[in-house]
Amino acid sequence: MAHKIFKKEDFRRDETGIYILEVPKAIVGIGADLIIERETADGEYEIVQADIHRHNDDILIKWSEPFDGRLLYDA
């Protein structure tokens, strides 16, 4: 699977206090299987069940706090 690495700094906070990561739909495609993984303190990754929405030409990943991680998707 292809992946995209992201950092805490890539998230933005909305007016409700939720953190949002915007990923262009062109990167992952339409109808792709997406897996969100958070990087742990020891450098490993754990799968998280994040809230994912599509908005215009972006995929929005919502979480209660920003984190370093990666997005896995079908290439």
Backbone as a printed PyTorch tensor [residue, N CA C, xyz], in Angstrom:
tensor([[[  0.8410,  -1.1830,   0.0000],
         [  0.0000,   0.0000,   0.0000],
         [  0.8850,   1.2450,   0.0000]],

        [[  0.4020,   2.2490,  -0.6790],
         [  1.1010,   3.5310,  -0.6760],
         [  0.7980,   4.2490,   0.6410]],

        [[  1.6230,   5.2360,   0.9770],
         [  1.3770,   5.9580,   2.2250],
         [  1.7590,   7.4320,   2.1060]],

        [[  1.1880,   8.2180,   2.9920],
         [  1.5110,   9.6360,   3.1200],
         [  1.7770,   9.8860,   4.5920]],

        [[  2.9710,  10.3830,   4.8830],
         [  3.3560,  10.7130,   6.2510],
         [  2.8180,  12.1060,   6.5780]],

        [[  2.3040,  12.2890,   7.7910],
         [  1.8810,  13.6210,   8.2170],
         [  2.3770,  13.8900,   9.6360]],

        [[  2.4540,  15.1650,   9.9830],
         [  2.9460,  15.6160,  11.2870],
         [  1.8410,  16.3280,  12.0440]],

        [[  2.0380,  16.5100,  13.3490],
         [  1.0860,  17.2380,  14.1810],
         [  0.7700,  18.6080,  13.5930]],

        [[  1.7930,  19.2520,  13.0590],
         [  1.6570,  20.6040,  12.5390],
         [  0.7530,  20.6830,  11.3080]],

        [[  0.4670,  19.5520,  10.6770],
         [ -0.3890,  19.5310,   9.4930],
         [ -1.8780,  19.6500,   9.8400]],

        [[ -2.2330,  19.4220,  11.1030],
         [ -3.6210,  19.5460,  11.5390],
         [ -3.9660,  21.0150,  11.7810]],

        [[ -5.2410,  21.3560,  11.5720],
         [ -5.7350,  22.6740,  11.9670],
         [ -6.9010,  22.4500,  12.9300]],

        [[ -7.0940,  23.3990,  13.8140],
         [ -8.1680,  23.2840,  14.7990],
         [ -9.3890,  24.0620,  14.3080]],

        [[-10.5590,  23.4280,  14.3320],
         [-11.7680,  24.1310,  13.9020],
         [-12.4240,  24.8390,  15.0870]],

        [[-13.5440,  25.4980,  14.8430],
         [-14.2110,  26.2940,  15.8720],
         [-14.8010,  25.4570,  17.0020]],

        [[-14.9590,  24.1550,  16.7850],
         [-15.4890,  23.2780,  17.8340],
         [-14.3830,  22.6270,  18.6660]],

        [[-13.1270,  22.8670,  18.2960],
         [-12.0060,  22.2910,  19.0330],
         [-11.4920,  20.9840,  18.4680]],

        [[-12.0940,  20.5020,  17.3910],
         [-11.6410,  19.2730,  16.7430],
         [-10.4830,  19.6030,  15.8070]],

        [[ -9.4940,  18.7090,  15.7460],
         [ -8.3560,  18.8960,  14.8470],
         [ -8.6330,  18.1900,  13.5280]],

        [[ -8.3220,  18.8630,  12.4360],
         [ -8.6270,  18.3510,  11.1080],
         [ -7.3630,  18.3100,  10.2540]],

        [[ -7.1500,  17.1810,   9.6180],
         [ -6.0720,  17.0210,   8.6410],
         [ -6.7270,  16.9480,   7.2710]],

        [[ -6.3310,  17.8340,   6.3650],
         [ -6.8890,  17.8450,   5.0190],
         [ -5.9190,  17.1600,   4.0640]],

        [[ -6.4190,  16.1680,   3.3440],
         [ -5.6120,  15.4380,   2.3610],
         [ -6.3010,  15.5950,   1.0020]],

        [[ -5.6050,  16.1100,   0.0040],
         [ -6.2390,  16.2390,  -1.3170],
         [ -6.7020,  14.8860,  -1.8480]],

        [[ -7.9270,  14.8620,  -2.3500],
         [ -8.5020,  13.6270,  -2.8890],
         [ -7.6510,  13.0930,  -4.0420]],

        [[ -6.9690,  13.9720,  -4.7520],
         [ -6.1360,  13.5510,  -5.8770],
         [ -4.9900,  12.6380,  -5.4300]],

        [[ -4.5510,  12.7600,  -4.1860],
         [ -3.4500,  11.9200,  -3.6850],
         [ -3.9140,  10.4830,  -3.4770]],

        [[ -5.0660,  10.2890,  -2.8530],
         [ -5.5090,   8.9400,  -2.5050],
         [ -6.5340,   8.3610,  -3.4720]],

        [[ -7.1690,   9.1900,  -4.2610],
         [ -8.1480,   8.7030,  -5.2210],
         [ -9.5410,   8.5860,  -4.6280]],

        [[-10.4640,   8.1760,  -5.4610],
         [-11.8590,   8.0490,  -5.0510],
         [-12.1600,   6.5750,  -4.7960]],

        [[-12.8010,   6.2910,  -3.6730],
         [-13.1800,   4.9170,  -3.3560],
         [-12.0370,   4.0710,  -2.8400]],

        [[-10.9540,   4.7150,  -2.4400],
         [ -9.7950,   3.9710,  -1.9430],
         [-10.0310,   3.5240,  -0.5050]],

        [[ -9.4240,   2.4070,  -0.1340],
         [ -9.4190,   1.9760,   1.2580],
         [ -8.3910,   2.8230,   1.9930]],

        [[ -8.7930,   3.4350,   3.0890],
         [ -7.8930,   4.2930,   3.8590],
         [ -7.6700,   3.7030,   5.2380]],

        [[ -6.4200,   3.7390,   5.6900],
         [ -6.0720,   3.3100,   7.0400],
         [ -5.2640,   4.4390,   7.6610]],

        [[ -5.6800,   4.8810,   8.8580],
         [ -4.9760,   5.9340,   9.5730],
         [ -4.1730,   5.2770,  10.6950]],

        [[ -2.8860,   5.5960,  10.7580],
         [ -2.0290,   5.0590,  11.8130],
         [ -1.3560,   6.2040,  12.5560]],

        [[ -1.3150,   6.0850,  13.8830],
         [ -0.6450,   7.0670,  14.7310],
         [  0.7140,   6.5050,  15.1420]],

        [[  1.7340,   7.3660,  15.0980],
         [  3.0750,   6.9420,  15.5070],
         [  3.1450,   6.9360,  17.0280]],

        [[  3.6450,   5.8400,  17.5880],
         [  3.7840,   5.7170,  19.0400],
         [  5.1400,   6.2580,  19.4810]],

        [[  5.3420,   6.3440,  20.7850],
         [  6.5810,   6.8900,  21.3420],
         [  7.8080,   6.0810,  20.9300]],

        [[  7.6370,   4.7790,  20.6700],
         [  8.7750,   3.9370,  20.2820],
         [  8.9720,   3.8500,  18.7690]],

        [[  8.2500,   4.6860,  18.0050],
         [  8.4380,   4.7260,  16.5590],
         [  7.6060,   3.7350,  15.7670]],

        [[  6.8320,   2.9210,  16.4580],
         [  5.9250,   1.9860,  15.7880],
         [  4.6430,   2.7240,  15.4200]],

        [[  3.7620,   2.0530,  14.6920],
         [  2.4750,   2.6510,  14.3180],
         [  1.3420,   1.7950,  14.8370]],

        [[  0.2660,   2.4720,  15.2820],
         [ -0.9460,   1.7860,  15.7010],
         [ -2.1160,   2.3460,  14.8980]],

        [[ -3.0300,   1.4730,  14.5250],
         [ -4.1940,   1.8880,  13.7540],
         [ -5.1690,   2.6110,  14.6730]],

        [[ -5.6810,   3.7530,  14.2010],
         [ -6.7080,   4.4770,  14.9410],
         [ -7.9670,   4.5640,  14.0850]],

        [[ -9.1000,   4.6310,  14.7190],
         [-10.3700,   4.7210,  14.0140],
         [-10.8090,   6.1870,  14.0310]],

        [[-10.2790,   6.9400,  13.0880],
         [-10.5530,   8.3750,  13.0080],
         [-11.8320,   8.6230,  12.2200]],

        [[-12.4120,   9.7880,  12.4540],
         [-13.5890,  10.2410,  11.7230],
         [-13.1110,  10.7940,  10.3780]],

        [[-13.5670,  10.2130,   9.2680],
         [-13.1170,  10.6130,   7.9310],
         [-14.3060,  11.0830,   7.1130]],

        [[-14.1490,  12.2650,   6.5010],
         [-15.2040,  12.8410,   5.6640],
         [-14.6070,  13.3050,   4.3450]],

        [[-15.4440,  13.3850,   3.3490],
         [-15.0430,  13.9670,   2.0690],
         [-15.6920,  15.3380,   1.9640]],

        [[-14.9110,  16.3470,   1.5840],
         [-15.4320,  17.7010,   1.4190],
         [-14.7650,  18.3340,   0.2080]],

        [[-15.5720,  18.6490,  -0.8070],
         [-15.0710,  19.2110,  -2.0650],
         [-13.9680,  18.3130,  -2.6190]],

        [[-12.7610,  18.8190,  -2.7650],
         [-11.6630,  18.0270,  -3.3190],
         [-10.6960,  17.5300,  -2.2490]],

        [[-11.1460,  17.4890,  -0.9980],
         [-10.2970,  17.0510,   0.1050],
         [-10.9430,  15.9130,   0.8790]],

        [[-10.1060,  15.1390,   1.5320],
         [-10.5430,  14.1610,   2.5100],
         [-10.1500,  14.7310,   3.8600]],

        [[-11.1100,  14.8260,   4.7750],
         [-10.8730,  15.4130,   6.0870],
         [-10.7860,  14.3080,   7.1250]],

        [[ -9.6840,  14.2930,   7.8530],
         [ -9.4780,  13.3350,   8.9320],
         [ -9.5850,  14.1170,  10.2280]],

        [[-10.5380,  13.7290,  11.0860],
         [-10.8150,  14.4770,  12.3140],
         [-10.4040,  13.6690,  13.5380]],

        [[ -9.7860,  14.3830,  14.4970],
         [ -9.3290,  13.7320,  15.7280],
         [ -9.3570,  14.7450,  16.8540]],

        [[ -9.3500,  14.2970,  18.0830],
         [ -9.4290,  15.1850,  19.2430],
         [ -8.1270,  15.9260,  19.5360]],

        [[ -7.0250,  15.4420,  18.9990],
         [ -5.7170,  16.0820,  19.1970],
         [ -4.8440,  15.7850,  17.9830]],

        [[ -3.9210,  16.6780,  17.6620],
         [ -3.0370,  16.4060,  16.5190],
         [ -2.0260,  15.3100,  16.8740]],

        [[ -1.5820,  14.5730,  15.8650],
         [ -0.5920,  13.5170,  16.0960],
         [  0.2350,  13.2800,  14.8400]],

        [[  1.4220,  12.7340,  15.0300],
         [  2.2500,  12.2970,  13.9190],
         [  1.7400,  10.9280,  13.4780]],

        [[  1.7190,  10.7170,  12.1820],
         [  1.2370,   9.4200,  11.7090],
         [  1.3780,   9.2620,  10.2250]],

        [[  0.6180,   8.3190,   9.6980],
         [  0.6250,   8.1000,   8.2580],
         [ -0.7470,   7.6230,   7.8020]],

        [[ -1.0140,   7.8850,   6.5580],
         [ -2.2430,   7.4860,   5.8970],
         [ -1.8670,   6.4320,   4.8800]],

        [[ -2.4260,   5.2370,   5.0040],
         [ -2.1840,   4.1510,   4.0500],
         [ -3.3690,   4.0710,   3.1090]],

        [[ -3.0840,   3.8790,   1.8260],
         [ -4.1540,   3.8170,   0.8230],
         [ -3.7230,   2.9600,  -0.3560]],

        [[ -4.7020,   2.5140,  -1.1350],
         [ -4.4270,   1.7330,  -2.3430],
         [ -3.7640,   2.6280,  -3.3700]],

        [[ -2.7180,   2.1290,  -4.0010],
         [ -2.0120,   2.9270,  -5.0200],
         [ -2.6090,   2.6890,  -6.3890]]])
